[in-house]
Amino acid sequence: MLRLTLDMDDVLANTHEKLVNVVLNDFDTNFTEKDLMPKALREVLHPKQLTKLHRIMDSPGFFADIKVKEGAGETVYQLSKFYELFVATACMEFPNSFRDKFDWLKKHFSFIPWTNIVFCGYKSIIQSDYLIDDHVRNLTAFKGQGILFSAPHNLKETAYKRVSNWNEVSELFLPIS
């Protein structure tokens, strides 16, 4: 059975949407959702705002209520019938995210055993046939085939095969029914 590893933030979880909502609701800003949704926040926010956002991200509870990406639940469940599935999430930057992320995965992807959840820094340690991730830095050192999941911060990247949503993941990895 081939091994497929999935990233959590901005692949399984709609983390960018939550970050945009935090900026709109908790920051003194004139930005609108239309300004922020299609862009990498590091490109539009002031460094002091980014520092504040990182502090918020490292507070307990931040990752607990992020929405599941549309189509991820059903597609990942179907993938589990054909692949050995792992979730690898880089959470060392925000150590308070461990419990939130573990509980979130247990709630939304309970069919993935705890033994197949990897909390790490860089994902160069991952031994898998495929890695679906939104950050090129994680795909660069990956030894298998990297698939870039579209997110506002990676839209200019062209070095990797790309999927833009879970329907495209399904088309790429699941047999035709």
Disulfide bonds with the S-S distance in Angstrom:
none
